[in-house]
Structure formats: structure tokens, C-alpha cells
Amino acid sequence: MHAVIAFSALPLFIGALLSDWAYTSSFQLQWANFSSWLIAGGLLVAGLALLWGIVDVLRGAERRRRGTVYLLLLLATCVIGFVNALVHARDGWAAMPTGLVLSAVVAALAAAASAVGLAGWRRGAA
């Protein structure tokens, strides 16, 4: 279940990346505000997936290695996503070059965590 929750965070982080890109193209401040909200939502969902993943790894010892990689990817997503949220809390002009790069990194980490989590879920179901 936690892999599905982690996969639900991916569209939020991709939306934040796209809204950051729209802000750099148009300089409309509302895009930066929208990105901040998408990052906050993605962090909430990724945090829930991280918590659920920790419980799942502690329960089942047979998937401990794949679960550890999944948890490390989710933890990196949450930590860098939190730094991204702090960067986006600054003024729109001050946040942009760094905010766009961090949004791309967070989206890539969320995609990797989703891929590892969903691959493990399919194997467990078969």
C-alpha cells in the first residue's frame, strides 16, 4: 500500500517542477505560489509513504534489502523536498534558479522511489 501512496506523490512533485518551469518562462508570481503548495502536498504524501514503509520493513524480514533502498530513496525525497520547500518560501526572484533544480531532483527521486516500490509490490503480489 505504501508504494501506491508514494506513487501518488509523484504527480505533485512533477506538477511543482512544471509550475517552476512556467514561472521561469513567464515570471508570474502565482506559478511560484502554486509550486509551493504542490511541494507541500507532495511532502505530506511522501512522508506518509515513508512512515508506512518503515512499518512494512520492520514487519517483513524477507524484503529488507529492497525495502531499505526504497526507504532511502523516500527519505532523500523528503529531505531534499523539505529543502526545496524552504527555498520556495523565499521571494520569487530569490527562489528560482535553485528552486527549479531542486524540483527536478525531487521529481527524479520520487520517480525512482515509486519505481522501486512498485516493482517490489508486483513481485510480492505474484
PyRosetta script that sets phi, psi and omega in degrees:
from pyrosetta import init, pose_from_sequence

init()
pose = pose_from_sequence("MHAVIAFSALPLFIGALLSDWAYTSSFQLQWANFSSWLIAGGLLVAGLALLWGIVDVLRGAERRRRGTVYLLLLLATCVIGFVNALVHARDGWAAMPTGLVLSAVVAALAAAASAVGLAGWRRGAA")
pose.set_psi(1, -35.5)
pose.set_omega(1, -177.6)
pose.set_phi(2, -67.8)
pose.set_psi(2, -28.6)
pose.set_omega(2, 177.4)
pose.set_phi(3, -66.7)
pose.set_psi(3, -36.5)
pose.set_omega(3, 177.6)
pose.set_phi(4, -68.3)
pose.set_psi(4, -38.5)
pose.set_omega(4, 177.4)
pose.set_phi(5, -66.2)
pose.set_psi(5, -42.2)
pose.set_omega(5, 178.5)
pose.set_phi(6, -63.6)
pose.set_psi(6, -37.8)
pose.set_omega(6, 177.6)
pose.set_phi(7, -66.0)
pose.set_psi(7, -27.3)
pose.set_omega(7, 177.9)
pose.set_phi(8, -70.5)
pose.set_psi(8, -22.0)
pose.set_omega(8, 177.6)
pose.set_phi(9, -77.1)
pose.set_psi(9, -23.9)
pose.set_omega(9, -175.7)
pose.set_phi(10, -59.8)
pose.set_psi(10, -47.0)
pose.set_omega(10, 178.7)
pose.set_phi(11, -62.9)
pose.set_psi(11, -30.0)
pose.set_omega(11, 178.1)
pose.set_phi(12, -68.2)
pose.set_psi(12, -43.5)
pose.set_omega(12, 179.1)
pose.set_phi(13, -70.1)
pose.set_psi(13, -36.3)
pose.set_omega(13, 175.8)
pose.set_phi(14, -66.8)
pose.set_psi(14, -38.8)
pose.set_omega(14, 175.8)
pose.set_phi(15, -62.3)
pose.set_psi(15, -38.4)
pose.set_omega(15, 176.7)
pose.set_phi(16, -64.5)
pose.set_psi(16, -40.7)
pose.set_omega(16, 177.1)
pose.set_phi(17, -62.8)
pose.set_psi(17, -44.2)
pose.set_omega(17, 179.7)
pose.set_phi(18, -67.0)
pose.set_psi(18, -37.4)
pose.set_omega(18, 178.6)
pose.set_phi(19, -72.4)
pose.set_psi(19, -31.2)
pose.set_omega(19, 172.4)
pose.set_phi(20, -64.4)
pose.set_psi(20, -42.8)
pose.set_omega(20, 177.7)
pose.set_phi(21, -63.3)
pose.set_psi(21, -39.6)
pose.set_omega(21, 177.2)
pose.set_phi(22, -64.7)
pose.set_psi(22, -35.7)
pose.set_omega(22, 178.3)
pose.set_phi(23, -67.1)
pose.set_psi(23, -40.3)
pose.set_omega(23, 179.1)
pose.set_phi(24, -68.6)
pose.set_psi(24, -24.7)
pose.set_omega(24, 178.8)
pose.set_phi(25, -83.0)
pose.set_psi(25, -34.2)
pose.set_omega(25, -172.2)
pose.set_phi(26, -115.5)
pose.set_psi(26, -18.6)
pose.set_omega(26, -176.8)
pose.set_phi(27, 59.0)
pose.set_psi(27, 26.4)
pose.set_omega(27, 171.7)
pose.set_phi(28, -85.5)
pose.set_psi(28, 119.6)
pose.set_omega(28, -172.1)
pose.set_phi(29, -62.4)
pose.set_psi(29, -25.0)
pose.set_omega(29, -178.7)
pose.set_phi(30, -62.5)
pose.set_psi(30, -29.1)
pose.set_omega(30, 177.1)
pose.set_phi(31, -64.9)
pose.set_psi(31, -38.4)
pose.set_omega(31, 177.8)
pose.set_phi(32, -67.7)
pose.set_psi(32, -38.8)
pose.set_omega(32, 176.6)
pose.set_phi(33, -64.5)
pose.set_psi(33, -42.3)
pose.set_omega(33, 179.2)
pose.set_phi(34, -63.1)
pose.set_psi(34, -39.9)
pose.set_omega(34, 177.7)
pose.set_phi(35, -62.6)
pose.set_psi(35, -39.5)
pose.set_omega(35, 178.5)
pose.set_phi(36, -61.3)
pose.set_psi(36, -42.1)
pose.set_omega(36, 178.9)
pose.set_phi(37, -67.9)
pose.set_psi(37, -38.6)
pose.set_omega(37, 178.5)
pose.set_phi(38, -66.6)
pose.set_psi(38, -37.9)
pose.set_omega(38, 177.3)
pose.set_phi(39, -65.0)
pose.set_psi(39, -42.7)
pose.set_omega(39, 178.5)
pose.set_phi(40, -61.7)
pose.set_psi(40, -42.8)
pose.set_omega(40, 177.5)
pose.set_phi(41, -65.4)
pose.set_psi(41, -41.4)
pose.set_omega(41, 177.9)
pose.set_phi(42, -64.1)
pose.set_psi(42, -38.1)
pose.set_omega(42, 177.4)
pose.set_phi(43, -66.7)
pose.set_psi(43, -37.4)
pose.set_omega(43, 178.1)
pose.set_phi(44, -63.3)
pose.set_psi(44, -47.8)
pose.set_omega(44, -178.9)
pose.set_phi(45, -68.3)
pose.set_psi(45, -42.5)
pose.set_omega(45, 179.2)
pose.set_phi(46, -66.1)
pose.set_psi(46, -35.3)
pose.set_omega(46, 176.5)
pose.set_phi(47, -64.8)
pose.set_psi(47, -40.1)
pose.set_omega(47, 175.7)
pose.set_phi(48, -64.5)
pose.set_psi(48, -40.7)
pose.set_omega(48, 177.7)
pose.set_phi(49, -65.3)
pose.set_psi(49, -38.3)
pose.set_omega(49, 177.9)
pose.set_phi(50, -63.5)
pose.set_psi(50, -45.3)
pose.set_omega(50, 179.0)
pose.set_phi(51, -62.1)
pose.set_psi(51, -45.2)
pose.set_omega(51, 179.2)
pose.set_phi(52, -65.5)
pose.set_psi(52, -38.2)
pose.set_omega(52, 178.6)
pose.set_phi(53, -65.2)
pose.set_psi(53, -38.7)
pose.set_omega(53, 177.3)
pose.set_phi(54, -62.1)
pose.set_psi(54, -44.2)
pose.set_omega(54, 178.7)
pose.set_phi(55, -63.2)
pose.set_psi(55, -41.1)
pose.set_omega(55, -178.6)
pose.set_phi(56, -67.3)
pose.set_psi(56, -39.5)
pose.set_omega(56, 178.8)
pose.set_phi(57, -68.3)
pose.set_psi(57, -37.5)
pose.set_omega(57, 178.6)
pose.set_phi(58, -68.7)
pose.set_psi(58, -27.6)
pose.set_omega(58, 179.4)
pose.set_phi(59, -78.7)
pose.set_psi(59, -42.6)
pose.set_omega(59, -173.6)
pose.set_phi(60, -113.1)
pose.set_psi(60, 120.0)
pose.set_omega(60, -176.5)
pose.set_phi(61, -86.2)
pose.set_psi(61, -17.3)
pose.set_omega(61, -175.4)
pose.set_phi(62, -74.0)
pose.set_psi(62, -22.0)
pose.set_omega(62, -179.2)
pose.set_phi(63, -110.6)
pose.set_psi(63, 27.5)
pose.set_omega(63, -171.1)
pose.set_phi(64, -64.9)
pose.set_psi(64, -39.2)
pose.set_omega(64, -177.2)
pose.set_phi(65, -68.4)
pose.set_psi(65, -49.9)
pose.set_omega(65, 179.3)
pose.set_phi(66, -65.2)
pose.set_psi(66, -36.6)
pose.set_omega(66, 177.8)
pose.set_phi(67, -65.9)
pose.set_psi(67, -34.2)
pose.set_omega(67, 178.3)
pose.set_phi(68, -68.3)
pose.set_psi(68, -42.2)
pose.set_omega(68, 177.1)
pose.set_phi(69, -62.7)
pose.set_psi(69, -43.5)
pose.set_omega(69, 178.5)
pose.set_phi(70, -60.6)
pose.set_psi(70, -45.7)
pose.set_omega(70, -180.0)
pose.set_phi(71, -65.7)
pose.set_psi(71, -38.3)
pose.set_omega(71, 178.1)
pose.set_phi(72, -65.5)
pose.set_psi(72, -39.3)
pose.set_omega(72, 175.9)
pose.set_phi(73, -65.1)
pose.set_psi(73, -41.7)
pose.set_omega(73, 177.7)
pose.set_phi(74, -66.3)
pose.set_psi(74, -39.5)
pose.set_omega(74, 178.4)
pose.set_phi(75, -64.3)
pose.set_psi(75, -42.7)
pose.set_omega(75, 177.1)
pose.set_phi(76, -63.8)
pose.set_psi(76, -37.9)
pose.set_omega(76, 176.7)
pose.set_phi(77, -61.7)
pose.set_psi(77, -44.3)
pose.set_omega(77, -178.6)
pose.set_phi(78, -68.9)
pose.set_psi(78, -41.6)
pose.set_omega(78, -177.9)
pose.set_phi(79, -67.8)
pose.set_psi(79, -49.5)
pose.set_omega(79, -179.6)
pose.set_phi(80, -69.9)
pose.set_psi(80, -32.3)
pose.set_omega(80, 174.6)
pose.set_phi(81, -64.4)
pose.set_psi(81, -36.9)
pose.set_omega(81, 177.3)
pose.set_phi(82, -67.2)
pose.set_psi(82, -41.4)
pose.set_omega(82, 175.7)
pose.set_phi(83, -62.4)
pose.set_psi(83, -39.1)
pose.set_omega(83, 177.1)
pose.set_phi(84, -62.6)
pose.set_psi(84, -39.6)
pose.set_omega(84, 177.5)
pose.set_phi(85, -64.5)
pose.set_psi(85, -38.6)
pose.set_omega(85, 177.5)
pose.set_phi(86, -66.6)
pose.set_psi(86, -38.3)
pose.set_omega(86, 177.7)
pose.set_phi(87, -65.3)
pose.set_psi(87, -40.8)
pose.set_omega(87, -179.8)
pose.set_phi(88, -72.4)
pose.set_psi(88, -15.0)
pose.set_omega(88, 177.2)
pose.set_phi(89, -74.8)
pose.set_psi(89, -15.0)
pose.set_omega(89, 177.6)
pose.set_phi(90, -75.4)
pose.set_psi(90, 179.9)
pose.set_omega(90, 175.8)
pose.set_phi(91, -60.0)
pose.set_psi(91, 149.8)
pose.set_omega(91, -177.7)
pose.set_phi(92, -57.2)
pose.set_psi(92, -40.6)
pose.set_omega(92, 180.0)
pose.set_phi(93, -68.8)
pose.set_psi(93, -33.8)
pose.set_omega(93, -177.4)
pose.set_phi(94, -79.7)
pose.set_psi(94, -20.3)
pose.set_omega(94, -173.3)
pose.set_phi(95, -90.3)
pose.set_psi(95, -16.3)
pose.set_omega(95, -162.2)
pose.set_phi(96, -73.0)
pose.set_psi(96, -52.7)
pose.set_omega(96, -176.9)
pose.set_phi(97, -62.7)
pose.set_psi(97, -40.9)
pose.set_omega(97, -179.4)
pose.set_phi(98, -71.7)
pose.set_psi(98, -39.8)
pose.set_omega(98, -179.0)
pose.set_phi(99, -62.5)
pose.set_psi(99, -39.1)
pose.set_omega(99, 179.5)
pose.set_phi(100, -66.9)
pose.set_psi(100, -42.4)
pose.set_omega(100, 179.8)
pose.set_phi(101, -66.5)
pose.set_psi(101, -44.6)
pose.set_omega(101, 179.4)
pose.set_phi(102, -64.5)
pose.set_psi(102, -37.2)
pose.set_omega(102, 177.5)
pose.set_phi(103, -63.9)
pose.set_psi(103, -37.4)
pose.set_omega(103, 177.4)
pose.set_phi(104, -66.9)
pose.set_psi(104, -41.4)
pose.set_omega(104, 179.2)
pose.set_phi(105, -65.6)
pose.set_psi(105, -43.3)
pose.set_omega(105, -179.9)
pose.set_phi(106, -65.6)
pose.set_psi(106, -40.8)
pose.set_omega(106, 178.2)
pose.set_phi(107, -63.9)
pose.set_psi(107, -39.8)
pose.set_omega(107, 178.3)
pose.set_phi(108, -66.4)
pose.set_psi(108, -41.2)
pose.set_omega(108, 177.8)
pose.set_phi(109, -65.8)
pose.set_psi(109, -40.0)
pose.set_omega(109, 178.0)
pose.set_phi(110, -65.4)
pose.set_psi(110, -37.6)
pose.set_omega(110, 177.4)
pose.set_phi(111, -66.2)
pose.set_psi(111, -41.7)
pose.set_omega(111, 178.8)
pose.set_phi(112, -65.9)
pose.set_psi(112, -43.1)
pose.set_omega(112, 178.3)
pose.set_phi(113, -63.4)
pose.set_psi(113, -39.9)
pose.set_omega(113, 178.4)
pose.set_phi(114, -64.9)
pose.set_psi(114, -40.9)
pose.set_omega(114, 179.8)
pose.set_phi(115, -65.2)
pose.set_psi(115, -44.4)
pose.set_omega(115, 179.3)
pose.set_phi(116, -66.8)
pose.set_psi(116, -42.0)
pose.set_omega(116, -179.3)
pose.set_phi(117, -66.8)
pose.set_psi(117, -43.1)
pose.set_omega(117, -179.8)
pose.set_phi(118, -72.8)
pose.set_psi(118, -31.1)
pose.set_omega(118, 176.0)
pose.set_phi(119, -66.3)
pose.set_psi(119, -40.4)
pose.set_omega(119, 177.3)
pose.set_phi(120, -68.7)
pose.set_psi(120, -32.4)
pose.set_omega(120, 179.9)
pose.set_phi(121, -69.2)
pose.set_psi(121, -38.9)
pose.set_omega(121, 178.6)
pose.set_phi(122, -66.3)
pose.set_psi(122, -40.9)
pose.set_omega(122, 179.4)
pose.set_phi(123, -66.6)
pose.set_psi(123, -36.9)
pose.set_omega(123, 179.2)
pose.set_phi(124, -69.5)
pose.set_psi(124, -29.0)
pose.set_omega(124, -178.4)
pose.set_phi(125, -81.4)
pose.set_psi(125, -22.1)
pose.set_omega(125, -175.6)
pose.set_phi(126, -78.6)
pose.dump_pdb("model.pdb")
